[in-house]
């Protein structure tokens, strides 16, 4: 499954994105507001950093799932997508991913 299709599927089928965006935005805002602040980011820079972090997290997940999905070179793209979705369902990837994002903490 191509990354953009994977990203769309994840974003449409679990609420990990909203959890991630809330947690990471809060973290950056706290860092900026902190009295021992070494971080100077504008709201638009924070938004950009959160998006980069989300894409990086999804790239890691895509790589993890990619290593587990068995597709043939002769499979058409729709068949490959079906295999990806079936494998993700079987491994409960979206549930585990959402749970890991929900458990994410910053120090």
N, CA, C and O atoms as a GROMACS GRO file, in nm:
protein
  428
    1UNK      N    1   0.086  -0.117   0.000
    1UNK     CA    2   0.000   0.000   0.000
    1UNK      C    3   0.090   0.123   0.000
    1UNK      O    4   0.183   0.134   0.080
    2UNK      N    5   0.062   0.213  -0.089
    2UNK     CA    6   0.139   0.337  -0.095
    2UNK      C    7   0.119   0.416   0.034
    2UNK      O    8   0.014   0.406   0.098
    3UNK      N    9   0.219   0.495   0.073
    3UNK     CA   10   0.214   0.567   0.200
    3UNK      C   11   0.092   0.659   0.210
    3UNK      O   12   0.025   0.661   0.313
    4UNK      N   13   0.062   0.735   0.106
    4UNK     CA   14  -0.050   0.829   0.113
    4UNK      C   15  -0.183   0.757   0.134
    4UNK      O   16  -0.268   0.806   0.209
    5UNK      N   17  -0.201   0.643   0.070
    5UNK     CA   18  -0.322   0.564   0.091
    5UNK      C   19  -0.326   0.507   0.233
    5UNK      O   20  -0.431   0.503   0.297
    6UNK      N   21  -0.211   0.464   0.280
    6UNK     CA   22  -0.200   0.413   0.416
    6UNK      C   23  -0.235   0.522   0.518
    6UNK      O   24  -0.312   0.499   0.611
    7UNK      N   25  -0.178   0.639   0.497
    7UNK     CA   26  -0.204   0.753   0.586
    7UNK      C   27  -0.353   0.785   0.589
    7UNK      O   28  -0.411   0.803   0.696
    8UNK      N   29  -0.414   0.791   0.474
    8UNK     CA   30  -0.557   0.821   0.465
    8UNK      C   31  -0.638   0.714   0.538
    8UNK      O   32  -0.731   0.746   0.612
    9UNK      N   33  -0.604   0.589   0.517
    9UNK     CA   34  -0.675   0.479   0.582
    9UNK      C   35  -0.665   0.490   0.734
    9UNK      O   36  -0.765   0.478   0.805
   10UNK      N   37  -0.545   0.512   0.785
   10UNK     CA   38  -0.525   0.523   0.929
   10UNK      C   39  -0.605   0.641   0.985
   10UNK      O   40  -0.674   0.629   1.086
   11UNK      N   41  -0.595   0.755   0.918
   11UNK     CA   42  -0.663   0.875   0.967
   11UNK      C   43  -0.815   0.861   0.965
   11UNK      O   44  -0.884   0.920   1.048
   12UNK      N   45  -0.867   0.783   0.871
   12UNK     CA   46  -1.012   0.766   0.860
   12UNK      C   47  -1.066   0.656   0.951
   12UNK      O   48  -1.186   0.651   0.978
   13UNK      N   49  -0.978   0.567   0.998
   13UNK     CA   50  -1.026   0.449   1.070
   13UNK      C   51  -0.982   0.439   1.216
   13UNK      O   52  -1.009   0.338   1.282
   14UNK      N   53  -0.917   0.540   1.266
   14UNK     CA   54  -0.887   0.544   1.410
   14UNK      C   55  -0.871   0.690   1.451
   14UNK      O   56  -0.855   0.778   1.367
   15UNK      N   57  -0.875   0.713   1.581
   15UNK     CA   58  -0.867   0.851   1.629
   15UNK      C   59  -0.727   0.887   1.681
   15UNK      O   60  -0.712   0.981   1.758
   16UNK      N   61  -0.627   0.813   1.639
   16UNK     CA   62  -0.490   0.838   1.684
   16UNK      C   63  -0.441   0.977   1.644
   16UNK      O   64  -0.365   1.039   1.718
   17UNK      N   65  -0.483   1.026   1.529
   17UNK     CA   66  -0.435   1.156   1.483
   17UNK      C   67  -0.478   1.267   1.578
   17UNK      O   68  -0.397   1.352   1.616
   18UNK      N   69  -0.604   1.268   1.618
   18UNK     CA   70  -0.650   1.374   1.708
   18UNK      C   71  -0.581   1.365   1.843
   18UNK      O   72  -0.547   1.468   1.902
   19UNK      N   73  -0.559   1.244   1.893
   19UNK     CA   74  -0.488   1.226   2.020
   19UNK      C   75  -0.344   1.278   2.006
   19UNK      O   76  -0.296   1.352   2.092
   20UNK      N   77  -0.278   1.237   1.898
   20UNK     CA   78  -0.139   1.278   1.874
   20UNK      C   79  -0.129   1.429   1.865
   20UNK      O   80  -0.046   1.490   1.932
   21UNK      N   81  -0.215   1.490   1.782
   21UNK     CA   82  -0.209   1.635   1.762
   21UNK      C   83  -0.232   1.709   1.894
   21UNK      O   84  -0.163   1.806   1.924
   22UNK      N   85  -0.330   1.663   1.973
   22UNK     CA   86  -0.357   1.729   2.102
   22UNK      C   87  -0.238   1.716   2.196
   22UNK      O   88  -0.197   1.816   2.257
   23UNK      N   89  -0.184   1.597   2.210
   23UNK     CA   90  -0.073   1.575   2.303
   23UNK      C   91   0.053   1.652   2.262
   23UNK      O   92   0.116   1.717   2.346
   24UNK      N   93   0.089   1.644   2.136
   24UNK     CA   94   0.214   1.706   2.092
   24UNK      C   95   0.199   1.859   2.089
   24UNK      O   96   0.293   1.930   2.124
   25UNK      N   97   0.084   1.909   2.050
   25UNK     CA   98   0.062   2.054   2.053
   25UNK      C   99   0.069   2.104   2.197
   25UNK      O  100   0.132   2.207   2.223
   26UNK      N  101   0.006   2.034   2.288
   26UNK     CA  102   0.012   2.071   2.430
   26UNK      C  103   0.155   2.070   2.480
   26UNK      O  104   0.198   2.162   2.550
   27UNK      N  105   0.230   1.967   2.444
   27UNK     CA  106   0.370   1.958   2.484
   27UNK      C  107   0.450   2.079   2.434
   27UNK      O  108   0.521   2.142   2.512
   28UNK      N  109   0.438   2.112   2.307
   28UNK     CA  110   0.512   2.226   2.253
   28UNK      C  111   0.468   2.357   2.319
   28UNK      O  112   0.552   2.441   2.351
   29UNK      N  113   0.339   2.374   2.339
   29UNK     CA  114   0.290   2.496   2.404
   29UNK      C  115   0.345   2.508   2.546
   29UNK      O  116   0.380   2.617   2.589
   30UNK      N  117   0.351   2.396   2.617
   30UNK     CA  118   0.408   2.398   2.753
   30UNK      C  119   0.557   2.432   2.750
   30UNK      O  120   0.606   2.504   2.836
   31UNK      N  121   0.627   2.380   2.650
   31UNK     CA  122   0.770   2.410   2.637
   31UNK      C  123   0.792   2.558   2.609
   31UNK      O  124   0.883   2.619   2.665
   32UNK      N  125   0.710   2.615   2.524
   32UNK     CA  126   0.722   2.757   2.490
   32UNK      C  127   0.688   2.843   2.612
   32UNK      O  128   0.753   2.945   2.636
   33UNK      N  129   0.588   2.803   2.689
   33UNK     CA  130   0.543   2.881   2.804
   33UNK      C  131   0.630   2.861   2.928
   33UNK      O  132   0.621   2.938   3.024
   34UNK      N  133   0.713   2.759   2.927
   34UNK     CA  134   0.794   2.725   3.043
   34UNK      C  135   0.890   2.838   3.080
   34UNK      O  136   0.941   2.907   2.992
   35UNK      N  137   0.915   2.855   3.211
   35UNK     CA  138   1.006   2.961   3.257
   35UNK      C  139   1.151   2.930   3.220
   35UNK      O  140   1.228   3.023   3.197
   36UNK      N  141   1.189   2.805   3.213
   36UNK     CA  142   1.324   2.770   3.168
   36UNK      C  143   1.323   2.734   3.019
   36UNK      O  144   1.386   2.638   2.975
   37UNK      N  145   1.249   2.814   2.947
   37UNK     CA  146   1.222   2.792   2.805
   37UNK      C  147   1.346   2.809   2.718
   37UNK      O  148   1.411   2.914   2.719
   38UNK      N  149   1.376   2.707   2.644
   38UNK     CA  150   1.479   2.714   2.540
   38UNK      C  151   1.416   2.697   2.404
   38UNK      O  152   1.486   2.689   2.302
   39UNK      N  153   1.283   2.689   2.401
   39UNK     CA  154   1.211   2.666   2.277
   39UNK      C  155   1.132   2.792   2.241
   39UNK      O  156   1.052   2.841   2.321
   40UNK      N  157   1.155   2.842   2.123
   40UNK     CA  158   1.084   2.960   2.075
   40UNK      C  159   1.018   2.925   1.943
   40UNK      O  160   1.081   2.930   1.837
   41UNK      N  161   0.891   2.891   1.950
   41UNK     CA  162   0.816   2.854   1.830
   41UNK      C  163   0.687   2.934   1.824
   41UNK      O  164   0.619   2.952   1.924
   42UNK      N  165   0.655   2.980   1.705
   42UNK     CA  166   0.528   3.048   1.684
   42UNK      C  167   0.419   2.941   1.671
   42UNK      O  168   0.451   2.824   1.650
   43UNK      N  169   0.293   2.980   1.684
   43UNK     CA  170   0.186   2.881   1.665
   43UNK      C  171   0.193   2.808   1.531
   43UNK      O  172   0.165   2.688   1.524
   44UNK      N  173   0.230   2.879   1.425
   44UNK     CA  174   0.240   2.813   1.294
   44UNK      C  175   0.358   2.716   1.290
   44UNK      O  176   0.351   2.613   1.224
   45UNK      N  177   0.466   2.749   1.359
   45UNK     CA  178   0.580   2.658   1.366
   45UNK      C  179   0.545   2.533   1.447
   45UNK      O  180   0.586   2.422   1.412
   46UNK      N  181   0.469   2.552   1.554
   46UNK     CA  182   0.424   2.438   1.634
   46UNK      C  183   0.338   2.347   1.548
   46UNK      O  184   0.357   2.225   1.547
   47UNK      N  185   0.245   2.405   1.476
   47UNK     CA  186   0.157   2.327   1.388
   47UNK      C  187   0.239   2.248   1.287
   47UNK      O  188   0.211   2.130   1.262
   48UNK      N  189   0.338   2.311   1.229
   48UNK     CA  190   0.424   2.245   1.132
   48UNK      C  191   0.503   2.131   1.195
   48UNK      O  192   0.515   2.024   1.135
   49UNK      N  193   0.557   2.151   1.314
   49UNK     CA  194   0.633   2.047   1.382
   49UNK      C  195   0.544   1.929   1.419
   49UNK      O  196   0.586   1.813   1.411
   50UNK      N  197   0.420   1.957   1.460
   50UNK     CA  198   0.327   1.850   1.494
   50UNK      C  199   0.296   1.767   1.370
   50UNK      O  200   0.293   1.644   1.376
   51UNK      N  201   0.273   1.833   1.256
   51UNK     CA  202   0.247   1.761   1.130
   51UNK      C  203   0.366   1.675   1.091
   51UNK      O  204   0.349   1.561   1.048
   52UNK      N  205   0.487   1.730   1.106
   52UNK     CA  206   0.608   1.652   1.074
   52UNK      C  207   0.618   1.529   1.164
   52UNK      O  208   0.651   1.420   1.118
   53UNK      N  209   0.589   1.548   1.291
   53UNK     CA  210   0.594   1.436   1.386
   53UNK      C  211   0.492   1.329   1.352
   53UNK      O  212   0.520   1.210   1.362
   54UNK      N  213   0.372   1.372   1.312
   54UNK     CA  214   0.267   1.278   1.274
   54UNK      C  215   0.310   1.198   1.151
   54UNK      O  216   0.296   1.076   1.148
   55UNK      N  217   0.362   1.267   1.051
   55UNK     CA  218   0.406   1.197   0.929
   55UNK      C  219   0.520   1.101   0.959
   55UNK      O  220   0.525   0.991   0.902
   56UNK      N  221   0.610   1.140   1.045
   56UNK     CA  222   0.721   1.052   1.082
   56UNK      C  223   0.669   0.928   1.156
   56UNK      O  224   0.715   0.817   1.130
   57UNK      N  225   0.575   0.949   1.246
   57UNK     CA  226   0.515   0.838   1.319
   57UNK      C  227   0.444   0.742   1.223
   57UNK      O  228   0.456   0.620   1.235
   58UNK      N  229   0.371   0.798   1.127
   58UNK     CA  230   0.303   0.714   1.029
   58UNK      C  231   0.401   0.642   0.938
   58UNK      O  232   0.377   0.527   0.899
   59UNK      N  233   0.511   0.707   0.902
   59UNK     CA  234   0.614   0.640   0.821
   59UNK      C  235   0.670   0.519   0.895
   59UNK      O  236   0.690   0.413   0.835
   60UNK      N  237   0.693   0.534   1.025
   60UNK     CA  238   0.743   0.422   1.105
   60UNK      C  239   0.641   0.309   1.108
   60UNK      O  240   0.677   0.192   1.094
   61UNK      N  241   0.514   0.343   1.128
   61UNK     CA  242   0.409   0.242   1.130
   61UNK      C  243   0.397   0.173   0.994
   61UNK      O  244   0.382   0.051   0.986
   62UNK      N  245   0.404   0.251   0.887
   62UNK     CA  246   0.396   0.196   0.752
   62UNK      C  247   0.508   0.095   0.729
   62UNK      O  248   0.485  -0.012   0.673
   63UNK      N  249   0.628   0.128   0.771
   63UNK     CA  250   0.742   0.037   0.757
   63UNK      C  251   0.720  -0.091   0.837
   63UNK      O  252   0.750  -0.200   0.790
   64UNK      N  253   0.668  -0.076   0.957
   64UNK     CA  254   0.642  -0.193   1.043
   64UNK      C  255   0.539  -0.285   0.978
   64UNK      O  256   0.559  -0.406   0.972
   65UNK      N  257   0.432  -0.229   0.928
   65UNK     CA  258   0.327  -0.310   0.865
   65UNK      C  259   0.378  -0.369   0.735
   65UNK      O  260   0.348  -0.485   0.703
   66UNK      N  261   0.453  -0.293   0.660
   66UNK     CA  262   0.506  -0.337   0.531
   66UNK      C  263   0.586  -0.466   0.544
   66UNK      O  264   0.582  -0.552   0.456
   67UNK      N  265   0.658  -0.478   0.653
   67UNK     CA  266   0.740  -0.598   0.673
   67UNK      C  267   0.656  -0.721   0.704
   67UNK      O  268   0.705  -0.834   0.693
   68UNK      N  269   0.532  -0.702   0.741
   68UNK     CA  270   0.445  -0.814   0.779
   68UNK      C  271   0.347  -0.856   0.669
   68UNK      O  272   0.294  -0.967   0.672
   69UNK      N  273   0.323  -0.768   0.573
   69UNK     CA  274   0.224  -0.796   0.469
   69UNK      C  275   0.291  -0.872   0.354
   69UNK      O  276   0.396  -0.832   0.304
   70UNK      N  277   0.229  -0.980   0.317
   70UNK     CA  278   0.281  -1.062   0.207
   70UNK      C  279   0.202  -1.031   0.080
   70UNK      O  280   0.086  -1.069   0.067
   71UNK      N  281   0.266  -0.962  -0.012
   71UNK     CA  282   0.203  -0.933  -0.141
   71UNK      C  283   0.294  -0.984  -0.252
   71UNK      O  284   0.416  -0.995  -0.235
   72UNK      N  285   0.234  -1.013  -0.365
   72UNK     CA  286   0.310  -1.058  -0.481
   72UNK      C  287   0.326  -0.941  -0.577
   72UNK      O  288   0.242  -0.851  -0.582
   73UNK      N  289   0.433  -0.945  -0.652
   73UNK     CA  290   0.454  -0.841  -0.752
   73UNK      C  291   0.344  -0.842  -0.857
   73UNK      O  292   0.315  -0.740  -0.919
   74UNK      N  293   0.285  -0.957  -0.877
   74UNK     CA  294   0.180  -0.969  -0.978
   74UNK      C  295   0.043  -0.926  -0.927
   74UNK      O  296  -0.051  -0.914  -1.006
   75UNK      N  297   0.030  -0.903  -0.794
   75UNK     CA  298  -0.097  -0.856  -0.740
   75UNK      C  299  -0.128  -0.716  -0.792
   75UNK      O  300  -0.040  -0.630  -0.798
   76UNK      N  301  -0.252  -0.694  -0.828
   76UNK     CA  302  -0.292  -0.559  -0.867
   76UNK      C  303  -0.295  -0.471  -0.742
   76UNK      O  304  -0.299  -0.522  -0.630
   77UNK      N  305  -0.294  -0.341  -0.762
   77UNK     CA  306  -0.292  -0.250  -0.647
   77UNK      C  307  -0.413  -0.270  -0.556
   77UNK      O  308  -0.395  -0.273  -0.434
   78UNK      N  309  -0.534  -0.284  -0.609
   78UNK     CA  310  -0.648  -0.309  -0.519
   78UNK      C  311  -0.633  -0.436  -0.435
   78UNK      O  312  -0.675  -0.440  -0.320
   79UNK      N  313  -0.573  -0.539  -0.492
   79UNK     CA  314  -0.550  -0.663  -0.417
   79UNK      C  315  -0.447  -0.638  -0.307
   79UNK      O  316  -0.462  -0.688  -0.196
   80UNK      N  317  -0.343  -0.562  -0.338
   80UNK     CA  318  -0.241  -0.529  -0.237
   80UNK      C  319  -0.304  -0.453  -0.121
   80UNK      O  320  -0.276  -0.481  -0.004
   81UNK      N  321  -0.390  -0.357  -0.154
   81UNK     CA  322  -0.457  -0.279  -0.050
   81UNK      C  323  -0.542  -0.370   0.038
   81UNK      O  324  -0.541  -0.358   0.161
   82UNK      N  325  -0.616  -0.462  -0.024
   82UNK     CA  326  -0.697  -0.557   0.052
   82UNK      C  327  -0.611  -0.640   0.147
   82UNK      O  328  -0.649  -0.665   0.261
   83UNK      N  329  -0.495  -0.684   0.098
   83UNK     CA  330  -0.405  -0.764   0.182
   83UNK      C  331  -0.353  -0.681   0.299
   83UNK      O  332  -0.344  -0.730   0.412
   84UNK      N  333  -0.319  -0.556   0.273
   84UNK     CA  334  -0.273  -0.467   0.380
   84UNK      C  335  -0.382  -0.451   0.486
   84UNK      O  336  -0.355  -0.464   0.605
   85UNK      N  337  -0.502  -0.422   0.441
   85UNK     CA  338  -0.613  -0.399   0.535
   85UNK      C  339  -0.642  -0.526   0.615
   85UNK      O  340  -0.665  -0.520   0.736
   86UNK      N  341  -0.641  -0.640   0.549
   86UNK     CA  342  -0.666  -0.766   0.618
   86UNK      C  343  -0.557  -0.793   0.722
   86UNK      O  344  -0.587  -0.835   0.834
   87UNK      N  345  -0.433  -0.769   0.687
   87UNK     CA  346  -0.322  -0.792   0.780
   87UNK      C  347  -0.330  -0.695   0.898
   87UNK      O  348  -0.306  -0.734   1.013
   88UNK      N  349  -0.362  -0.571   0.870
   88UNK     CA  350  -0.375  -0.473   0.979
   88UNK      C  351  -0.488  -0.512   1.074
   88UNK      O  352  -0.476  -0.497   1.195
   89UNK      N  353  -0.597  -0.561   1.018
   89UNK     CA  354  -0.710  -0.604   1.103
   89UNK      C  355  -0.669  -0.724   1.187
   89UNK      O  356  -0.698  -0.729   1.307
   90UNK      N  357  -0.602  -0.820   1.125
   90UNK     CA  358  -0.562  -0.941   1.196
   90UNK      C  359  -0.465  -0.909   1.309
   90UNK      O  360  -0.475  -0.967   1.418
   91UNK      N  361  -0.373  -0.818   1.285
   91UNK     CA  362  -0.273  -0.782   1.386
   91UNK      C  363  -0.322  -0.672   1.481
   91UNK      O  364  -0.252  -0.633   1.574
   92UNK      N  365  -0.442  -0.624   1.457
   92UNK     CA  366  -0.501  -0.515   1.536
   92UNK      C  367  -0.409  -0.393   1.541
   92UNK      O  368  -0.391  -0.331   1.646
   93UNK      N  369  -0.352  -0.361   1.428
   93UNK     CA  370  -0.256  -0.252   1.416
   93UNK      C  371  -0.317  -0.119   1.460
   93UNK      O  372  -0.256  -0.045   1.537
   94UNK      N  373  -0.436  -0.087   1.412
   94UNK     CA  374  -0.496   0.042   1.444
   94UNK      C  375  -0.525   0.055   1.593
   94UNK      O  376  -0.504   0.161   1.652
   95UNK      N  377  -0.574  -0.052   1.654
   95UNK     CA  378  -0.601  -0.048   1.799
   95UNK      C  379  -0.472  -0.030   1.878
   95UNK      O  380  -0.466   0.052   1.970
   96UNK      N  381  -0.370  -0.105   1.842
   96UNK     CA  382  -0.242  -0.094   1.912
   96UNK      C  383  -0.179   0.044   1.890
   96UNK      O  384  -0.123   0.102   1.983
   97UNK      N  385  -0.188   0.094   1.768
   97UNK     CA  386  -0.132   0.224   1.737
   97UNK      C  387  -0.202   0.333   1.817
   97UNK      O  388  -0.136   0.419   1.876
   98UNK      N  389  -0.334   0.330   1.820
   98UNK     CA  390  -0.410   0.430   1.896
   98UNK      C  391  -0.376   0.421   2.044
   98UNK      O  392  -0.359   0.523   2.111
   99UNK      N  393  -0.366   0.300   2.094
   99UNK     CA  394  -0.332   0.281   2.235
   99UNK      C  395  -0.192   0.334   2.266
   99UNK      O  396  -0.172   0.398   2.369
  100UNK      N  397  -0.097   0.310   2.177
  100UNK     CA  398   0.039   0.359   2.201
  100UNK      C  399   0.045   0.511   2.196
  100UNK      O  400   0.120   0.573   2.272
  101UNK      N  401  -0.032   0.572   2.108
  101UNK     CA  402  -0.038   0.718   2.102
  101UNK      C  403  -0.104   0.772   2.229
  101UNK      O  404  -0.059   0.872   2.285
  102UNK      N  405  -0.209   0.706   2.273
  102UNK     CA  406  -0.279   0.747   2.394
  102UNK      C  407  -0.188   0.736   2.517
  102UNK      O  408  -0.199   0.817   2.609
  103UNK      N  409  -0.100   0.637   2.520
  103UNK     CA  410  -0.009   0.617   2.633
  103UNK      C  411   0.118   0.702   2.624
  103UNK      O  412   0.198   0.704   2.718
  104UNK      N  413   0.137   0.770   2.515
  104UNK     CA  414   0.256   0.850   2.491
  104UNK      C  415   0.270   0.959   2.598
  104UNK      O  416   0.174   1.030   2.628
  105UNK      N  417   0.390   0.971   2.652
  105UNK     CA  418   0.418   1.074   2.752
  105UNK      C  419   0.548   1.146   2.717
  105UNK      O  420   0.636   1.090   2.652
  106UNK      N  421   0.556   1.269   2.762
  106UNK     CA  422   0.675   1.351   2.740
  106UNK      C  423   0.737   1.385   2.874
  106UNK      O  424   0.667   1.399   2.974
  107UNK      N  425   0.867   1.397   2.875
  107UNK     CA  426   0.936   1.434   3.000
  107UNK      C  427   0.989   1.575   2.990
  107UNK      O  428   1.050   1.624   3.085
   0.00000   0.00000   0.00000
